[in-house]
Amino acid sequence: MIGYLILVHRFPKQFKRLFKAIYDPRNSYVVHVDKNSGETLDADIRDFLNSYSNAEVMEGHAALWGGYSLVDAELRGMEHLLAMDGNWSHFINLSGQDFPLKTQAQIMDHLLAYPKREYIKVLDQEKVRPDTMRRIGEFVIERGGQIEQTLTMRPFLDGATPYIGNQWMIVSRAFCNFVCHDIRADRYKAFYRNTFIADEGFFQTVMMNTSVHGEIVNDDLRMIDWVPDGDIKLRPRTYLREDAAALKASHNLFARKFEQDVDGDILSILEEHLAKQTCVTPDGPEFVPAAAA
C-alpha cells in the first residue's frame, strides 16, 4: 500500500520507535543511513531490520545539507522501492526525527479515499520566493563534503518555471516511476545537480512542469513549527510534551521534529495516543473512529 523511505543520520533508538509506529506488513520500507554517520549506526539499523522481510537498508551515500546528494538519496530510495515491491501505491518520505500522528489504518484510509492526489508543498519560486532565485541561478558544485560557489550565473531551463517548497511529500507510484525513469525528467536532474538546496525545489519543479502526476495538493500533511534560527532563516522547532494536545488534534498525518534525548515523553504520549486508536483483531489492525476512541 505505502512505500516508505526513511532518511537517518543519528538517534538509532528514536528511529526504532518511529519504525514500529509506522510498521504494517502490507507496506514496504527502505532506509537510507547517511554515510557520514559511520558504520556503527548502519550496522545497528541493519541488525534491527533483519526480522522485517518488507524492510531493507539501501546503499548509504554521504548526504550534505544544501547539496544535490539529498535529491540523489530520494531518487535512489524511490528506485529501490519500485524494484522491491510492485504493490505500493503511494510514496512517503520521512526523516528519523519524524513521527506519525495517525495510525497506519487511518493513513491508508485517507490515501484510498483520495488515490489520485499528490501531497507536496509548492510555490512559484520567482513570484513568491524571489529571494531564493540565486539558489538555482548560481552554478555550484558539491565536492569534498562542501558546496563550492562558482559565482557563475545561468538562466533557468528553457520553457520551464521553477517551483519551491520543502523536502517532504506523499506522491503516487506513477510520479515516482516517471521522475526516476522517464527521459523527460533527465534535464531537471542535470540542471538541479548544480544548484543550492535542490531538495526543496527539484520534485516540485518536475511535477509542475510535466503531466505524469495526479491532482496536486499544496500540502505535505506534516505538522512543522518553523522558527527563526540565525543565518538559517527558519528551522523546525523540536516538539515537547506541552505540544501534545495540538499534535493529537492536528489533521496532519505526520509531524517533525522530535528529539528523544530532549523530550522523550512526547513520543510516549503519541505512542499511547496511536495505540488507543488501533484495535488488534485476528484480521489485523482495525480503524476506530476518533469519536469512539
Secondary structure, 3 states (H helix, E strand, C coil): CEEEEEEECCCHHHHHHHHHHHCCCCCEEEEEECHHHCHHHHHHHHHHHCCCCCEEECCCCCCCCCCCHHHHHHHHHHHHHHHHCCCCCEEEEEECCEEECCCHHHHHHHHHHCCCEEEECCEEHHHHCHHHHHHHHEEEEEECCEEEEEEEECCCCCCCCCEECCCCEEEEHHHHHHHHHCHHHHHHHHHHCCCCCHHHCHHHHHHHCCCCCCEEECCCCEECCEEEECCEEEEECCCCHHHHHHHHHCCCCEEECCCCCCCCHHHHHHHHHHHHCEEEECCEEEECCHHHC
